[in-house]
Amino acid sequence: MIFRSYEDAAEHVGSVNLKGQPFDLAISDDCTFAGQPDLIGAGMALVLDVVLSRGYEPDGVTQRNGHRQYKYRLSA
């Protein structure tokens, strides 16, 4: 699933049962925050806040055709 709004991505991360396993999150290149283009990165900050609150940390990103694939792993 490729998320097209940062709010949807944050809600997904906050509600899914991660079971301590690494996970990926696909974010569209034209993802929106509050229904608008996110020119300052506030939406990704929201997503990262939820990721960190779940005990995970960033583990890389890959640019794909039309989206970025963010990787996360359990914090040590």
C-alpha positions as CSV (number, residue, x, y, z in Angstrom):
1,M,0.0,0.0,0.0
2,I,1.3,3.4,-0.9
3,F,0.1,6.2,1.4
4,R,-1.0,9.4,-0.2
5,S,-1.6,11.3,3.1
6,Y,0.7,11.5,6.0
7,E,-2.3,11.3,8.4
8,D,-3.2,7.9,6.9
9,A,0.4,6.7,7.2
10,A,0.6,7.8,10.8
11,E,-2.7,6.2,11.7
12,H,-1.6,2.9,10.1
13,V,1.7,2.8,12.0
14,G,-0.2,3.6,15.2
15,S,-2.8,0.8,14.8
16,V,-1.0,-2.1,13.2
17,N,0.4,-5.0,15.4
18,L,4.1,-4.8,14.6
19,K,5.2,-7.7,16.8
20,G,8.8,-6.4,17.0
21,Q,9.4,-7.1,13.4
22,P,11.0,-4.6,10.9
23,F,8.5,-2.9,8.6
24,D,8.4,-0.8,5.5
25,L,6.2,2.2,4.7
26,A,5.6,3.4,1.2
27,I,4.9,7.2,1.0
28,S,3.8,8.7,-2.3
29,D,6.0,11.5,-3.8
30,D,2.9,13.7,-3.8
31,C,1.8,12.8,-0.3
32,T,-0.3,15.5,1.5
33,F,-0.6,16.9,5.0
34,A,-3.9,18.4,6.0
35,G,-5.0,18.0,2.4
36,Q,-2.2,20.2,1.1
37,P,1.2,19.6,-0.4
38,D,3.7,19.3,2.5
39,L,6.6,21.7,1.5
40,I,8.3,21.7,5.0
41,G,8.1,18.1,6.0
42,A,5.6,18.4,8.9
43,G,3.7,15.3,7.7
44,M,6.7,13.1,7.8
45,A,7.6,14.5,11.2
46,L,4.1,13.3,12.3
47,V,4.7,9.8,10.9
48,L,8.2,9.6,12.5
49,D,6.8,10.7,15.9
50,V,4.4,7.7,15.8
51,V,7.2,5.4,14.6
52,L,9.4,6.5,17.5
53,S,6.6,6.2,20.0
54,R,6.2,2.5,19.0
55,G,9.8,1.8,19.8
56,Y,11.1,1.8,16.2
57,E,13.8,3.8,14.4
58,P,14.6,4.6,10.8
59,D,16.6,2.0,8.9
60,G,17.0,3.5,5.4
61,V,15.0,4.8,2.5
62,T,14.8,3.9,-1.2
63,Q,13.4,6.1,-3.9
64,R,11.1,4.2,-6.1
65,N,9.0,5.2,-9.1
66,G,6.5,7.6,-7.6
67,H,7.2,6.9,-4.0
68,R,9.8,6.4,-1.3
69,Q,10.1,3.1,0.6
70,Y,11.0,3.9,4.2
71,K,12.4,1.1,6.4
72,Y,12.1,0.9,10.1
73,R,13.5,-1.5,12.8
74,L,13.0,-2.0,16.5
75,S,15.2,0.3,18.5
76,A,18.1,-1.3,20.3
